[in-house]
Amino acid sequence: MSDAAVLLLWPFLASLVLTGIHAYLGLHVVERGVIFVDLSLAQVAALGATIAFLFGCDLHGRGAYFFSLVFTLIGAGIFSLSRSKRSRVPQEAFIGIVYAVSAAAAILIMDRLPEGAEHIKHLMVGNLLAVTPAEVGKTAALYAVVGLAHWFWREPFLAISTDPTGAAAKGYNLRQWDFLFYASFGLVVTSSVAVAGVLLVFSYLIVPSVTAMLFSDRIGVRLAIGWTMGLAVSAVGMLASYRFDAPTGATIICTFGAALALMAALRALSGLGAPAR
C-alpha cells in the first residue's frame, strides 16, 4: 500500500459512513425547507462539547459526547415545538437564533480557555485524518440503527417532510413525529460533529441533496445521486488535501462547492433534470 492509501484509508471509510446517512437525512431537511437546521444542531452539539471541556472533560471523550447529545436533544425539542402553521414567526428564524446564540456562547467559553482558538477550529472543520478504526466502527453501527428506524417508520417521516397537511389529515401527530425525527437527526449530528466538525457535516447533508434535486424528483434516484456525489467528492477532496498538504475538512468542503457548481452548470447547459418547483 502507498503512503497515501495507508493515511487516507480510515478517513475515507469514515466519509462513506457520513455520506450514507447524511445524503438520506438531507432529503428530509431540503423537503422541509429547514436548510440550516443541521448547521444549528451541529453548533448546539459543539456548544455541549465546549461546556464539557470547560468542566475538564476530554473534548473527544465520552463526557463531551453525552454533553453534546443532551444539548442536541434540547435543540430537537425546540425545533419540533417551533413548527406551526399558525405561528407568525417562521421556523427558520428559531433555527437561526439557536445557531447564533450557540456559536456566540461557544466563543465566549473558548475565549477563557487555553488554546481556545484551536479548539474552535477543530469543532468547525474537524480532523478526519485522526479518525480511528474504532470510531468508524461505532459510528457506522449507530448510523445503521438510525437508518433501520427511519426505514421502519419511513411512511410517517416521508409524509411529514413532503406533505405535512396530508400527514395531519391521516392522523399523524406532527409534533410527536417531528421530535422523533429531530432527535434521531440530532443523534447523528452529535456523532458526526465529533468526527468531522460543524461545516463538513453541513456539507455532507445539504450539498448532495441539493445537487440530486436538480436532476430528479424521485426519492430513489436522488439518493443514488447523493451517495455517488458524496463518494466522489470525498475521494477527490482527500487526495487533493494530501497532494497539496491542505486541511482535509476544508478541502472537502470546497470540493463540494465546486462539484455543486459544476453539476448546476451541466444541468443548465444540457436541459436535463427535474422541473422547477
C-alpha positions as CSV (number, residue, x, y, z in Angstrom):
1,M,0.0,0.0,0.0
2,S,1.2,3.5,-0.8
3,D,1.7,6.1,2.0
4,A,-1.4,8.0,0.8
5,A,-3.6,4.8,0.9
6,V,-2.4,4.0,4.4
7,L,-3.0,7.5,5.7
8,L,-6.4,8.0,3.9
9,L,-8.0,4.6,4.3
10,W,-9.9,5.1,7.5
11,P,-10.7,8.8,6.9
12,F,-12.2,7.7,3.5
13,L,-14.2,4.9,5.2
14,A,-15.5,7.5,7.7
15,S,-16.5,9.8,4.9
16,L,-18.5,6.9,3.3
17,V,-20.3,6.4,6.6
18,L,-21.1,10.1,6.8
19,T,-22.3,10.1,3.2
20,G,-24.6,7.1,3.7
21,I,-26.7,8.7,6.5
22,H,-26.4,12.4,5.7
23,A,-27.4,12.1,2.0
24,Y,-30.7,10.5,3.2
25,L,-31.4,12.9,6.0
26,G,-30.6,15.8,3.7
27,L,-33.6,14.8,1.6
28,H,-35.9,15.4,4.6
29,V,-34.2,18.7,5.5
30,V,-34.4,20.1,2.0
31,E,-38.1,19.0,1.6
32,R,-38.9,20.6,5.0
33,G,-37.3,23.8,3.9
34,V,-35.2,24.0,7.1
35,I,-31.8,24.1,5.3
36,F,-29.8,25.3,8.3
37,V,-31.3,23.0,10.9
38,D,-28.2,20.8,10.6
39,L,-25.8,23.7,11.0
40,S,-27.8,24.8,14.0
41,L,-28.0,21.4,15.7
42,A,-24.3,20.8,14.9
43,Q,-23.4,24.1,16.6
44,V,-25.6,23.1,19.6
45,A,-23.6,19.9,19.8
46,A,-20.4,21.8,19.6
47,L,-21.6,24.1,22.4
48,G,-22.3,21.0,24.6
49,A,-18.8,19.7,23.9
50,T,-17.3,23.1,24.7
51,I,-19.1,23.2,28.1
52,A,-17.9,19.7,28.8
53,F,-14.4,20.8,28.0
54,L,-14.9,23.7,30.5
55,F,-15.6,21.2,33.2
56,G,-12.5,19.3,32.5
57,C,-13.7,16.6,30.1
58,D,-11.7,15.4,27.1
59,L,-13.0,17.2,24.0
60,H,-13.0,13.8,22.3
61,G,-14.1,11.7,25.3
62,R,-17.4,10.1,26.4
63,G,-18.3,13.0,28.7
64,A,-18.1,15.6,25.9
65,Y,-20.2,13.3,23.7
66,F,-23.0,13.0,26.3
67,F,-23.0,16.7,27.0
68,S,-23.3,17.3,23.2
69,L,-26.2,14.7,23.0
70,V,-28.2,16.3,25.8
71,F,-27.8,19.8,24.3
72,T,-28.8,18.5,20.8
73,L,-31.9,16.8,22.2
74,I,-32.9,20.1,23.8
75,G,-32.5,21.7,20.4
76,A,-34.6,18.9,18.8
77,G,-37.4,19.7,21.3
78,I,-37.2,23.4,20.5
79,F,-37.4,22.8,16.7
80,S,-40.3,20.3,17.0
81,L,-42.3,22.8,19.0
82,S,-41.5,25.7,16.7
83,R,-43.1,24.2,13.7
84,S,-46.7,25.5,13.4
85,K,-48.7,26.9,10.5
86,R,-50.4,29.4,12.9
87,S,-47.2,30.8,14.2
88,R,-46.3,34.3,13.0
89,V,-42.6,33.5,13.3
90,P,-41.1,31.2,10.6
91,Q,-39.3,28.1,11.9
92,E,-36.1,29.2,10.1
93,A,-36.0,32.2,12.5
94,F,-35.8,29.9,15.5
95,I,-33.2,27.8,13.8
96,G,-31.1,30.9,13.1
97,I,-31.4,32.2,16.6
98,V,-30.4,28.9,18.1
99,Y,-27.3,28.8,15.8
100,A,-26.2,32.4,16.6
101,V,-26.6,32.0,20.4
102,S,-24.9,28.6,20.4
103,A,-22.0,29.9,18.3
104,A,-21.6,33.0,20.5
105,A,-21.7,31.1,23.7
106,A,-19.1,28.6,22.5
107,I,-16.8,31.5,21.5
108,L,-17.3,33.2,24.9
109,I,-16.3,29.9,26.7
110,M,-13.4,29.1,24.5
111,D,-12.1,32.7,24.9
112,R,-11.5,31.8,28.6
113,L,-9.7,28.6,27.9
114,P,-6.1,27.9,26.8
115,E,-5.7,27.2,23.1
116,G,-9.4,28.2,22.6
117,A,-9.0,29.3,19.0
118,E,-7.5,25.9,18.1
119,H,-10.4,24.1,19.7
120,I,-12.9,26.3,17.9
121,K,-11.2,25.4,14.6
122,H,-11.4,21.7,15.4
123,L,-15.1,22.0,16.2
124,M,-15.8,23.8,12.9
125,V,-13.8,21.7,10.4
126,G,-12.9,18.6,12.4
127,N,-9.9,16.4,11.8
128,L,-10.9,13.4,9.6
129,L,-7.2,12.3,9.4
130,A,-7.2,11.5,13.1
131,V,-10.2,9.1,13.0
132,T,-9.6,5.6,14.3
133,P,-11.0,2.3,13.2
134,A,-12.9,2.0,16.5
135,E,-14.6,5.4,15.9
136,V,-15.5,4.4,12.3
137,G,-17.0,1.1,13.6
138,K,-19.0,2.7,16.4
139,T,-20.3,5.5,14.2
140,A,-21.3,3.0,11.4
141,A,-23.2,0.8,13.9
142,L,-25.0,3.8,15.4
143,Y,-26.0,5.1,11.9
144,A,-27.2,1.6,10.9
145,V,-29.6,1.6,13.9
146,V,-30.9,5.1,13.0
147,G,-31.2,4.1,9.3
148,L,-33.2,1.0,10.3
149,A,-35.5,3.1,12.5
150,H,-36.1,5.5,9.6
151,W,-36.8,2.6,7.2
152,F,-39.3,1.1,9.7
153,W,-41.1,4.5,10.1
154,R,-40.4,5.7,6.6
155,E,-44.1,6.4,5.8
156,P,-44.8,9.0,8.6
157,F,-41.3,10.5,8.3
158,L,-41.6,11.0,4.5
159,A,-45.2,12.1,4.7
160,I,-44.5,14.8,7.3
161,S,-41.4,16.0,5.4
162,T,-43.1,16.1,1.9
163,D,-46.8,16.8,2.7
164,P,-47.4,17.8,6.4
165,T,-51.0,18.8,5.7
166,G,-51.8,15.4,4.2
167,A,-49.9,13.7,7.0
168,A,-52.0,15.6,9.6
169,A,-55.2,14.5,7.7
170,K,-54.1,10.9,8.0
171,G,-53.9,11.3,11.8
172,Y,-50.2,11.6,12.4
173,N,-49.2,13.7,15.4
174,L,-46.9,16.2,13.7
175,R,-45.1,17.4,16.8
176,Q,-44.5,13.8,18.1
177,W,-43.1,12.7,14.7
178,D,-41.1,15.9,14.3
179,F,-39.5,15.3,17.7
180,L,-38.6,11.7,16.8
181,F,-37.1,13.0,13.5
182,Y,-35.1,15.8,15.1
183,A,-34.0,13.5,18.0
184,S,-32.7,10.9,15.6
185,F,-31.2,13.6,13.4
186,G,-29.5,15.1,16.5
187,L,-28.1,11.8,17.5
188,V,-26.5,11.5,14.1
189,V,-25.2,15.1,14.1
190,T,-23.7,14.7,17.6
191,S,-21.6,11.8,16.4
192,S,-20.8,13.4,13.1
193,V,-19.5,16.7,14.6
194,A,-17.2,14.7,16.9
195,V,-15.6,13.2,13.8
196,A,-15.9,15.8,11.0
197,G,-16.8,19.2,12.5
198,V,-19.7,21.5,12.0
199,L,-19.1,22.8,8.5
200,L,-18.2,19.4,6.9
201,V,-21.2,17.8,8.4
202,F,-23.4,20.5,6.9
203,S,-21.8,20.0,3.5
204,Y,-22.4,16.2,3.6
205,L,-26.0,16.8,4.5
206,I,-27.0,19.6,2.1
207,V,-24.8,19.7,-1.0
208,P,-25.5,16.1,-2.2
209,S,-29.3,16.5,-1.6
210,V,-29.5,19.9,-3.4
211,T,-27.5,18.5,-6.3
212,A,-29.8,15.5,-6.6
213,M,-32.9,17.7,-6.6
214,L,-31.6,19.5,-9.7
215,F,-31.9,16.2,-11.6
216,S,-34.8,14.2,-10.2
217,D,-37.9,14.4,-8.0
218,R,-37.8,10.6,-7.3
219,I,-36.5,9.7,-3.9
220,G,-34.6,6.6,-5.1
221,V,-32.8,8.5,-7.9
222,R,-32.0,11.4,-5.6
223,L,-30.5,9.1,-3.0
224,A,-28.3,7.4,-5.7
225,I,-27.1,10.7,-7.0
226,G,-26.4,12.0,-3.4
227,W,-24.5,8.8,-2.4
228,T,-22.5,8.9,-5.7
229,M,-21.6,12.5,-5.3
230,G,-20.5,12.1,-1.6
231,L,-18.3,9.2,-2.6
232,A,-16.6,11.0,-5.5
233,V,-16.2,14.3,-3.6
234,S,-14.7,12.6,-0.6
235,A,-12.2,10.8,-2.7
236,V,-11.2,13.8,-4.7
237,G,-11.1,16.1,-1.7
238,M,-8.9,13.8,0.4
239,L,-6.5,13.2,-2.5
240,A,-6.3,17.0,-3.1
241,S,-5.6,17.7,0.6
242,Y,-2.8,15.0,0.6
243,R,-1.3,16.3,-2.6
244,F,-1.3,20.0,-1.5
245,D,-0.8,19.4,2.2
246,A,-4.0,21.3,3.0
247,P,-6.6,20.8,5.8
248,T,-8.7,17.8,4.9
249,G,-12.1,19.1,6.1
250,A,-11.8,22.5,4.5
251,T,-10.6,20.9,1.2
252,I,-13.5,18.5,1.0
253,I,-16.0,21.4,1.7
254,C,-14.5,23.5,-1.1
255,T,-14.6,20.4,-3.4
256,F,-18.3,20.0,-2.5
257,G,-18.9,23.6,-3.6
258,A,-17.0,23.2,-6.8
259,A,-18.9,19.9,-7.6
260,L,-22.3,21.6,-7.0
261,A,-21.3,24.5,-9.3
262,L,-20.2,22.0,-12.0
263,M,-23.4,20.0,-11.7
264,A,-25.6,23.0,-11.8
265,A,-23.8,24.3,-14.9
266,L,-24.2,20.8,-16.5
267,R,-27.9,20.8,-15.8
268,A,-28.3,24.3,-17.3
269,L,-26.4,23.5,-20.4
270,S,-28.0,20.1,-21.1
271,G,-31.6,20.9,-20.1
272,L,-31.7,17.7,-18.1
273,G,-33.2,17.4,-14.6
274,A,-36.3,17.8,-12.6
275,P,-38.8,20.6,-13.5
276,A,-38.6,23.7,-11.4
277,R,-40.9,23.8,-8.4
